[in-house]
């Protein structure tokens, strides 16, 4: 019988909808669970490994103890003596400044351009780092994402190169994280601003401010700060932009300004009021041509002698103030070039040196053309002094009891042992002449005789006391002609030596640096303590004798119209070197001319030169302008000559329009000589040509003492008794066959 009941289902658990039927395998469920557990375990191990690896790397990556040389190097600046005019820069162009000197808008501009989360992040950008790592692994050039802290770490600390590697990137990240934890954000920003390169050769914000806008960092405007922030991205392209580069620079600048609005560093209205700044003209780097190269070489050498290494100079941020007067340096070069004729032989070299007698400071010099010959004519080149050495012989005698009225033999020739020594042209001045006449006429035999009487050792001691190095004298001091100047000296040494007489017997060693200020602001003053080389009487008497050389002797071409001058000409044998060295109380100057090949210094139209021609004229040209407007100072009175009863010589005459003694001694001169004060003609000396009578064609109005030699210097070697062969100027330090000036 049919019924409507539903048949009873088999008993058992109720199966949910979609469940596997009892007939399906039940092994899949535990397998999936096992796989899940395995995955979780692997993930945990990986995480642990990463954490462990991170810990290991963290521990093994300390913040480096040292910084990169370039990151902290501050180049040194060399100034002229005024401490303001830059002579040269050495090393990295960087001057560190504290963050307090960086205006807030400038800081915010850099943050907006480089790392807007700087004050909030942990020193690392995870997204940026991921991009950088992926770029390194794949070689693709993706946008970088380094924070300011990472950039600092990469450029500041040693041990981190600029190579693209995962290892270097991980190391950078670790150090950046540690720096962020151990240093303040302001410290990081300050180091960053002082480290990065801004283009135009400028490292750091201060150098960049000067390079782009000619001002200090503290004076930057917001618009200027935004430009410097923009430059960081492409310093070479934006250093001096033109055309499309200028368009790109303006676009980047605007992006930085907009970023400052977004970071709320300024309002939209403030941003809209900014205009693209005007960039200063890019300055050409200071070159070492002309005299600059010589000046820097001398400054560097003196710094080394003072204990500063080359690294100190190029990286120590020194401010070096030299002794060089900018105007006088230009005057020295102009004086030489204006006097030398256009047809001057290229092999003839000219040097000039000007020294302050009161300090030993080298105020100016001319060393030639640095571009063609780095061996300068003023400091480095040493040539025979010729008769400019005779004042040391005179000083030696005066120091040892002689007076200006002491008599020596002026006859020619003179024989000493196997040596025969003549005067220039064989001129004899008599068997008994005083030391003033011997100096005035540059009588060779008189000075050889004087050297024999005083002792050549005393002559060497006098020269050393005046600053001539002993090693330049040793090989010559036994020669009878030693008093005539067979030893070689430089122009600077002679200017310094004669400066000892100008300073009344006090010698100051020459130097070219006045002060050195280090990067911390500590200043070291450089001075040369004075030491007494000669008594005041010796200096005064030597000066008086040298005045007569200029008043009416071999150096009349050096007369100045408004003040007294003391000086000495010098001409070596066969005119291989010619000199004039002279001084006024405030300044001592030496001029020399020579050839590297030891041949005669000859100039078309002049013939063989002597000290009283072009060297004396150059000296006068320089001194006339250098002393223009300076007070006229008289030399001290001689100690014995006026009062020694010697009346046959006129010590009171005027020269060049300046009468040193006319007012003071006019009455005595009128009484003793029947003259008219300071304007009488000098009385003739025994056995001497009248020095007041100029030769025809003589440019200096001096005397003629023999055929072919109008200067009376007589050379240095004569015909014997010298350790130097005739004509040898002994400038062995100078390289042969170099271009000359």
C-alpha positions in Angstrom: 0.0 0.0 0.0 1.3 3.3 -1.0 2.0 5.9 1.6 3.2 9.5 1.6 6.0 9.0 4.2 9.5 9.8 3.3 11.8 6.9 3.7 14.0 7.1 6.7 17.5 8.2 5.9 20.5 6.3 7.2 21.6 7.4 10.6 24.9 9.2 11.0 26.3 12.7 11.3 24.5 15.3 9.3 26.7 16.5 6.4 26.8 20.2 5.7 26.1 21.5 2.3 29.0 21.2 0.0 30.9 18.9 2.3 32.9 16.0 0.9 31.0 12.9 0.6 32.0 10.1 2.9 33.4 8.4 -0.1 36.1 11.2 -0.8 39.7 10.7 0.6 40.2 12.4 3.9 44.0 12.8 3.5 44.0 16.3 2.0 43.0 18.1 5.1 45.9 17.2 7.3 48.3 17.8 4.4 47.2 21.4 4.0 47.6 21.9 7.6 51.0 20.6 7.6 51.9 22.8 4.7 50.5 25.8 6.5 52.5 25.0 9.6 55.6 24.5 7.5 55.0 27.8 5.8 54.6 29.5 9.2 57.7 27.9 10.5 59.7 29.0 7.5 58.4 32.5 7.7 59.2 32.6 11.3 62.7 31.3 10.6 63.1 33.9 7.9 61.9 36.7 10.1 64.2 35.5 12.8 67.1 35.2 10.4 66.4 38.7 9.1 66.2 40.1 12.6 69.3 38.2 13.6 71.1 39.3 10.5 69.9 42.9 11.2 71.2 42.5 14.7 74.6 41.2 13.5 74.9 43.9 10.9 73.8 46.5 13.5 76.5 45.4 15.9 79.1 45.0 13.3 78.5 48.4 11.7 79.6 51.1 14.1 79.6 54.8 13.3 83.0 55.4 11.7 85.5 57.2 13.9 86.9 59.2 11.0 85.6 61.3 8.3 86.5 61.5 4.7 89.2 64.0 3.9 87.2 65.8 1.3 84.2 66.0 3.6 85.9 68.1 6.2 88.7 69.7 4.3 88.7 73.4 4.3 90.9 75.1 1.8 93.3 77.8 2.9 93.1 81.4 1.7 96.2 83.5 1.1 95.8 87.2 1.4 97.9 90.3 0.7 99.2 92.2 3.7 95.9 94.1 4.2 94.2 90.8 5.1 91.4 91.5 2.7 92.6 91.1 -0.9 92.8 87.4 -1.8 96.1 86.4 -3.4 95.3 82.7 -3.9 93.3 79.8 -2.6 94.8 76.4 -1.8 92.9 73.1 -1.5 89.1 72.6 -1.1 87.0 75.7 -1.4 85.0 75.3 1.9 84.5 77.4 5.0 82.4 75.7 7.7 79.7 77.8 9.4 77.5 76.9 12.4 73.8 76.2 11.7 72.9 79.4 13.5 74.4 81.4 10.6 72.1 79.7 8.1 68.8 81.6 7.9 65.7 79.5 8.6 64.2 80.0 5.1 67.4 78.6 3.6 67.3 75.6 5.9 63.7 74.9 5.0 64.5 75.3 1.3 67.0 72.5 1.5 64.6 70.3 3.5 61.9 70.9 1.0 64.2 70.0 -1.9 65.9 67.0 -0.4 64.0 65.4 2.5 60.6 66.9 3.6 60.3 64.4 6.5 63.7 65.2 7.8 62.7 66.2 11.3 60.2 63.3 11.6 61.9 60.3 10.1 64.4 57.9 11.6 67.2 58.9 9.2 66.1 56.4 6.6 63.3 56.3 4.0 62.1 52.8 3.6 60.4 53.4 0.2 63.4 55.3 -1.1 65.8 52.7 0.1 63.7 49.9 -1.5 63.9 51.9 -4.8 67.6 52.3 -4.5 68.2 48.7 -3.7 66.1 47.6 -6.6 67.9 50.0 -8.9 71.2 48.6 -7.7 70.1 45.0 -8.2 68.5 45.5 -11.6 70.8 48.2 -12.9 67.7 50.4 -13.7 68.0 54.1 -13.0 65.1 54.8 -10.7 64.4 57.9 -8.7 66.6 57.9 -5.6 65.2 58.3 -2.1 68.1 58.9 0.2 67.4 61.1 3.2 69.5 64.0 4.2 71.0 61.8 6.9 71.8 59.1 4.4 73.4 61.6 2.0 75.5 62.9 4.9 76.6 59.4 6.0 77.6 58.6 2.4 79.6 61.8 1.9 80.9 62.4 5.4 82.2 59.3 7.1 85.2 57.3 5.9 84.8 53.7 4.8 81.7 54.4 2.6 82.5 54.7 -1.1 80.2 55.9 -3.8 80.0 52.5 -5.5 76.6 51.0 -6.3 76.3 47.8 -4.3 73.8 46.2 -1.9 76.5 45.8 0.7 77.4 49.5 0.6 73.7 50.5 0.7 73.0 48.3 3.8 76.0 49.8 5.5 74.8 53.3 4.7 71.3 52.5 6.2 72.8 51.1 9.4 75.0 54.0 10.0 72.2 56.5 9.1 69.9 54.8 11.7 72.7 55.0 14.3 73.5 58.6 13.5 69.8 59.5 13.8 69.7 57.9 17.2 73.0 59.4 18.5 73.0 62.9 16.9 70.6 65.7 16.9 68.8 66.7 13.7 70.4 70.1 13.8 73.8 68.5 14.0 73.0 66.4 11.0 71.7 69.4 9.0 74.7 71.5 9.9 77.2 68.9 8.8 75.2 68.3 5.6 75.1 71.9 4.7 78.9 72.2 5.2 79.7 69.0 3.3 77.8 68.9 0.1 79.0 70.2 -3.2 77.1 73.1 -4.8 79.0 73.6 -8.1 81.3 76.4 -9.0 84.0 74.7 -7.1 82.2 75.4 -3.8 81.8 72.9 -1.0 79.4 73.8 1.7 76.8 76.5 2.0 79.3 79.4 2.9 81.5 78.9 -0.2 78.4 78.5 -2.3 76.9 81.8 -1.0 80.1 83.6 -2.0 80.3 81.8 -5.3 76.7 82.4 -6.5 75.8 85.6 -4.7 79.0 87.2 -3.4 77.7 87.3 0.2 77.9 85.4 3.4 75.4 82.7 4.2 73.8 84.7 7.0 72.8 87.4 4.4 71.1 85.0 1.9 67.5 85.8 1.0 64.8 83.1 0.8 64.9 83.2 -3.0 68.7 82.8 -3.0 68.4 80.0 -0.5 65.9 78.2 -2.7 68.3 78.4 -5.6 71.1 76.9 -3.7 68.8 74.1 -2.6 67.9 73.6 -6.2 71.5 73.4 -7.2 72.2 70.4 -5.0 70.4 68.1 -7.4 72.5 69.0 -10.5 75.4 71.2 -9.4 77.3 71.1 -12.6 74.3 71.9 -14.8 73.0 74.7 -12.6 76.4 76.3 -11.8 76.1 78.8 -14.7 72.9 77.9 -16.6 72.1 79.3 -20.0 69.4 78.4 -22.6 67.6 75.2 -21.8 69.7 74.7 -18.6 68.5 78.1 -17.4 64.9 77.0 -18.0 65.5 73.8 -16.1 67.1 75.7 -13.3 64.1 78.1 -13.0 61.7 75.1 -13.0 63.7 73.4 -10.3 63.8 76.6 -8.3 60.1 76.9 -8.6 59.6 73.3 -7.4 61.6 74.1 -4.3 59.5 77.2 -3.6 56.3 75.2 -4.1 57.7 72.5 -1.7 58.3 75.1 0.9 54.6 76.0 0.7 53.6 72.4 1.0 55.8 72.0 4.1 54.4 75.2 5.4 57.8 76.9 5.6 56.1 79.9 3.9 52.7 80.9 2.8 51.4 81.0 -0.8 51.5 84.7 -0.7 55.1 84.8 0.4 56.1 82.3 -2.3 54.3 84.3 -5.0 56.3 87.4 -4.0 59.6 85.7 -4.6 61.5 86.3 -7.9 64.2 84.2 -9.5 67.5 85.5 -8.1 70.2 87.1 -10.1 73.4 85.0 -10.0 76.8 86.6 -9.6 79.1 86.3 -12.5 81.1 83.1 -12.1 84.7 84.0 -11.3 87.5 82.4 -13.0 89.7 80.4 -10.7 92.7 82.2 -9.3 95.7 81.4 -11.5 99.3 81.1 -10.6 100.6 83.1 -13.5 102.5 86.4 -13.3 103.9 86.9 -9.8 101.2 84.9 -8.0 102.9 81.6 -8.5 106.1 82.9 -7.1 104.3 84.4 -4.1 102.4 81.2 -3.3 105.7 79.2 -3.7 107.4 81.4 -1.1 104.4 81.3 1.3 104.2 77.5 1.0 107.9 77.1 1.7 107.7 79.4 4.8 104.6 77.6 6.1 106.5 74.3 5.8 109.4 75.8 7.7 107.0 76.9 10.4 105.8 73.3 10.8 102.7 73.3 8.6 102.3 70.3 6.3 101.0 70.4 2.8 97.8 68.7 4.2 97.4 71.5 6.7 97.6 74.0 3.9 95.2 72.3 1.5 92.7 71.0 4.1 93.2 73.0 7.3 91.2 76.1 6.5 94.0 78.5 7.2 93.8 82.2 6.7 97.3 83.3 5.8 98.1 87.0 5.7 101.3 87.7 3.8 103.7 90.6 3.9 103.2 91.4 0.2 101.8 94.8 -0.6 99.4 94.4 -3.6 100.2 97.9 -5.0 103.9 97.5 -4.5 103.9 94.1 -6.2 102.3 95.6 -9.2 104.7 98.6 -9.1 107.7 96.2 -9.0 106.6 94.5 -12.2 105.7 97.8 -13.8 109.1 99.4 -12.9 111.1 96.6 -14.4 109.1 96.4 -17.6 108.9 100.2 -18.1 112.7 100.7 -17.9 113.9 97.7 -19.8 114.1 98.4 -23.6 111.8 96.6 -26.0 114.8 94.8 -27.6 115.9 93.3 -24.3 117.5 89.9 -25.0 115.3 87.1 -23.7 118.1 85.4 -21.9 118.6 88.4 -19.6 116.8 88.0 -16.3 115.9 90.7 -13.9 115.0 90.5 -10.2 113.8 93.1 -7.7 113.2 92.8 -4.0 111.9 95.3 -1.5 112.3 94.7 2.3 111.0 96.7 5.3 114.2 97.3 7.4 112.2 97.6 10.6 110.6 94.2 10.3 112.3 92.1 7.7 109.0 91.8 5.8 109.3 91.3 2.0 106.9 94.0 0.8 107.3 93.4 -2.9 109.4 91.6 -5.5 109.7 90.9 -9.2 110.7 87.3 -10.0 110.1 87.2 -13.8 107.3 85.4 -15.6 106.0 82.4 -13.7 104.4 81.0 -16.8 107.7 80.5 -18.5 110.1 79.9 -15.6 109.1 78.8 -12.1 112.6 79.6 -10.9 112.2 83.2 -9.7 114.8 85.9 -10.0 114.3 87.5 -6.6 114.4 84.6 -4.0 115.8 81.6 -5.8 118.4 82.8 -8.3 121.7 83.6 -6.6 124.4 85.5 -8.6 127.7 87.0 -7.6 127.2 90.1 -5.6 130.0 92.1 -7.1 130.7 95.4 -5.5 127.4 95.4 -3.6 129.3 93.1 -1.2 131.8 95.8 -0.4 129.6 97.5 2.3 130.0 94.3 4.4 133.8 94.7 4.2 133.4 98.3 5.2 131.2 97.4 8.1 133.6 94.7 9.3 136.4 97.4 9.4 134.2 99.9 11.3 133.2 97.2 13.8 136.9 96.5 14.4 138.1 99.9 15.3 138.5 101.5 11.8 136.9 104.9 11.0 135.8 106.5 7.8 139.1 108.5 7.8 141.2 105.3 7.9 143.5 105.0 4.9 143.9 102.1 2.5 145.9 101.5 -0.7 144.1 102.4 -3.9 146.9 101.8 -6.4 146.4 99.3 -9.2 147.4 96.6 -9.6 147.8 95.0 -6.2 149.7 91.7 -5.7 148.7 89.4 -2.8 150.6 86.1 -2.8 150.2 84.8 -6.4 147.1 86.9 -7.1 147.1 90.1 -9.1 144.1 92.4 -8.5 143.5 95.5 -10.6 141.1 98.3 -10.4 138.7 98.8 -13.2 140.6 99.9 -16.3 143.8 99.8 -14.3 142.9 103.2 -12.6 145.1 104.0 -9.5 143.7 106.2 -6.7 147.0 106.6 -4.8 148.6 104.7 -2.0 146.5 106.3 0.7 142.8 107.0 0.3 140.1 107.1 3.0 137.2 104.6 3.2 134.6 107.1 1.9 136.6 107.7 -1.3 137.2 104.0 -1.6 133.5 103.3 -1.3 132.4 106.2 -3.5 134.6 105.2 -6.4 134.3 101.4 -5.7 138.1 101.0 -5.6 138.8 97.2 -5.8 142.4 97.4 -4.5 141.4 99.5 -1.5 138.8 96.9 -0.4 141.2 94.0 -1.0 143.7 95.9 1.2 141.1 96.6 3.8 140.0 92.9 3.8 143.7 91.9 4.4 144.0 94.4 7.3 140.7 93.5 9.0 140.8 89.8 8.2 138.6 87.9 5.8 137.0 86.0 8.6 135.8 89.3 10.0 134.4 90.2 6.6 132.5 86.9 6.5 131.1 87.5 10.0 129.8 90.9 9.0 128.0 89.5 6.0 126.5 86.7 8.1 125.4 89.3 10.7 123.6 91.1 7.9 121.7 87.9 6.9 123.8 86.3 4.2 123.8 82.5 4.9 127.2 81.2 5.9 127.0 78.3 3.4 127.0 80.8 0.6 130.3 82.4 1.9 132.3 79.4 3.1 133.9 78.4 -0.2 135.0 82.0 -1.0 136.1 83.4 2.4 139.8 82.4 1.9 140.1 84.3 -1.4 141.8 87.6 -1.5 139.0 88.9 -3.7 136.3 87.8 -1.2 135.7 91.5 -0.2 134.9 92.2 -3.9 131.8 90.0 -4.0 132.7 86.7 -5.5 130.1 85.0 -3.3 126.6 84.5 -4.7 123.5 86.1 -3.1 119.9 86.7 -4.0 118.1 90.0 -4.5 116.1 89.4 -1.3 119.2 88.6 0.7 120.9 91.8 -0.5 117.8 93.9 0.2 117.7 92.4 3.7 121.4 92.9 4.2 121.4 96.6 3.3 118.2 96.9 5.3 120.4 96.2 8.4 122.3 99.4 7.8 119.0 101.3 7.3 117.7 99.9 10.6 120.8 101.4 12.4 122.5 98.0 12.8 119.5 95.9 13.7 118.9 92.9 11.5 115.5 91.2 11.0 115.4 87.9 9.1 113.3 88.2 6.0 109.9 86.6 6.0 106.8 86.6 3.8 104.0 85.8 6.3 102.5 88.2 8.9 99.9 86.0 10.5 98.2 82.6 10.3 94.6 82.0 11.6 93.4 78.4 11.8 89.9 77.1 11.2 89.0 77.6 14.9 89.9 81.3 14.8 93.2 81.1 16.6 95.8 83.5 15.2 99.5 83.1 15.2 101.5 86.3 14.6 104.7 85.9 12.6 107.6 88.3 13.4 111.3 88.3 13.1 112.9 89.5 16.3 115.6 92.1 15.7 119.2 91.3 16.7 122.0 93.7 16.7 124.4 93.0 13.8 126.4 96.3 13.9 126.7 99.2 16.3 124.7 102.3 15.5 127.9 104.1 14.7 128.9 101.4 12.2 125.5 101.5 10.5 125.6 105.3 10.4 129.1 105.5 9.0 128.4 102.8 6.4 125.3 104.6 5.4 127.2 107.9 5.0 129.7 106.3 2.7 127.0 104.7 0.6 125.2 108.1 0.4 128.3 109.4 -1.4 128.0 106.6 -4.0 124.6 108.0 -5.0 125.5 111.7 -4.6 128.5 111.7 -6.8 129.9 108.2 -7.3 128.9 105.2 -9.4 125.2 105.3 -8.4 124.0 108.8 -9.4 121.3 107.4 -11.6 119.5 106.3 -8.4 119.1 109.8 -6.9 115.7 110.7 -5.6 114.8 114.4 -5.7 113.2 114.7 -2.3 115.2 112.5 0.1 118.6 111.0 0.8 119.6 107.7 -0.7 122.3 105.3 0.3 123.3 102.5 -2.2 125.9 100.6 -4.0 126.3 99.5 -7.6 127.8 96.1 -8.5 129.1 94.7 -11.7 130.8 91.3 -11.8 133.7 90.5 -14.1 132.8 90.8 -17.7 129.3 92.1 -16.7 128.0 88.6 -16.0 125.7 90.1 -13.3 124.9 93.7 -12.6 123.3 95.2 -9.4 122.1 98.2 -7.7 121.1 97.9 -4.0 120.0 100.9 -2.1 117.8 102.2 0.7 116.1 105.0 2.4 115.3 104.7 6.1 111.9 103.1 5.5 112.7 100.7 2.6 115.6 98.7 1.2 115.5 97.5 -2.4 117.8 95.4 -4.5 117.8 95.0 -8.3 119.9 92.6 -10.2 120.3 91.5 -13.9 122.0 88.4 -15.1 122.1 85.5 -17.5 121.9 81.8 -16.8 124.7 81.1 -19.2 127.1 83.4 -17.4 127.7 85.5 -20.5 127.8 89.3 -20.4 124.6 91.1 -19.7 124.5 93.1 -23.0 121.6 95.1 -24.4 121.5 96.7 -27.9 122.2 100.4 -27.5 123.7 100.0 -24.1 126.5 97.4 -24.7 127.6 95.5 -21.6 125.6 96.8 -18.7 126.9 97.9 -15.3 125.2 98.5 -12.0 124.8 102.2 -12.5 122.7 102.0 -15.6 119.5 99.9 -16.0 119.6 98.4 -12.4 119.9 101.9 -10.9 117.2 103.2 -13.2 114.8 100.4 -12.3 115.5 101.1 -8.6 114.8 104.8 -9.0 111.6 104.1 -10.9 110.3 101.8 -8.2 111.4 104.0 -5.3 110.1 107.2 -6.7 106.6 105.9 -6.7 106.8 103.7 -3.7 108.0 106.6 -1.5 105.6 109.2 -3.1 103.8 110.9 -0.2 105.8 109.1 2.4 107.5 111.3 5.0 111.1 112.3 4.3 113.5 110.8 6.9 117.2 111.6 7.3 119.8 109.1 8.0 121.7 109.3 11.3 124.8 111.5 11.2 128.1 109.7 10.8 129.9 109.2 14.0 133.4 110.4 13.0 133.8 111.7 9.5 132.5 115.2 10.1 134.5 115.7 13.3 137.7 113.9 12.2 139.3 117.0 10.7 139.0 115.7 7.1 138.4 118.9 5.1 139.5 118.0 1.6 136.1 116.3 0.9 132.8 117.9 0.7 130.2 116.1 2.9 127.6 118.8 2.6 126.9 119.2 -1.1 123.4 118.9 -2.5 122.2 116.3 -5.0 119.1 115.8 -7.0 117.4 118.9 -5.6 117.7 117.6 -2.0 120.2 119.1 0.4 120.6 117.0 3.4 123.3 119.1 5.1 122.9 122.5 3.6 120.9 124.0 6.4 122.7 122.3 9.3 126.3 122.6 8.1 126.2 125.5 5.6 127.9 127.9 7.9 130.7 125.5 8.7 131.2 124.7 5.0 131.4 128.4 4.1 133.9 128.9 6.8 136.1 126.0 5.9 135.8 125.9 2.2 134.6 129.2 1.0 131.5 127.6 -0.6 127.9 128.5 -0.6 126.4 126.0 1.9 125.3 122.8 0.5 125.9 123.4 -3.2 129.6 123.4 -3.7 131.3 121.1 -6.1 133.2 118.2 -4.6 136.9 118.7 -4.3 139.0 116.3 -6.5 140.6 113.3 -4.8 144.2 112.3 -5.2 144.9 110.2 -8.2 141.2 110.0 -9.2 139.2 111.3 -12.1 136.9 114.1 -11.2 133.6 112.3 -10.4 131.6 115.4 -10.9 132.4 115.6 -14.6 130.0 113.4 -16.6 131.3 111.5 -19.6 129.6 112.2 -22.9 126.7 109.8 -23.4 126.8 108.6 -19.8 123.2 108.2 -18.7 124.1 108.4 -15.0 126.6 111.2 -15.0 129.2 109.0 -13.2 132.9 108.8 -13.7 134.9 106.9 -16.2 137.7 104.9 -14.6 139.1 103.1 -17.5 138.5 101.9 -21.1 135.3 100.1 -21.5 134.3 100.2 -17.8 132.5 103.4 -16.8 131.2 102.2 -13.5 134.3 101.8 -11.5 133.1 98.6 -9.9 136.1 96.7 -11.3 134.5 93.2 -11.5 134.9 90.6 -8.9 137.8 88.4 -9.8 140.4 90.6 -11.4 143.2 88.5 -12.8 143.7 86.2 -9.9 143.0 85.4 -6.2 139.4 84.4 -6.8 137.9 80.9 -6.3 135.6 81.7 -9.1 136.7 81.7 -12.8 136.3 85.0 -14.6 132.8 85.7 -15.6 131.2 83.0 -13.4 128.1 84.3 -11.7 127.8 81.2 -9.7 124.1 80.9 -9.9 124.3 77.2 -10.1 120.9 76.9 -8.5 119.3 78.2 -11.6 118.5 75.7 -14.4 120.4 76.5 -17.6 118.8 77.7 -20.8 115.5 78.8 -19.2 113.4 81.6 -20.7 114.3 84.8 -19.1 112.8 88.1 -18.1 
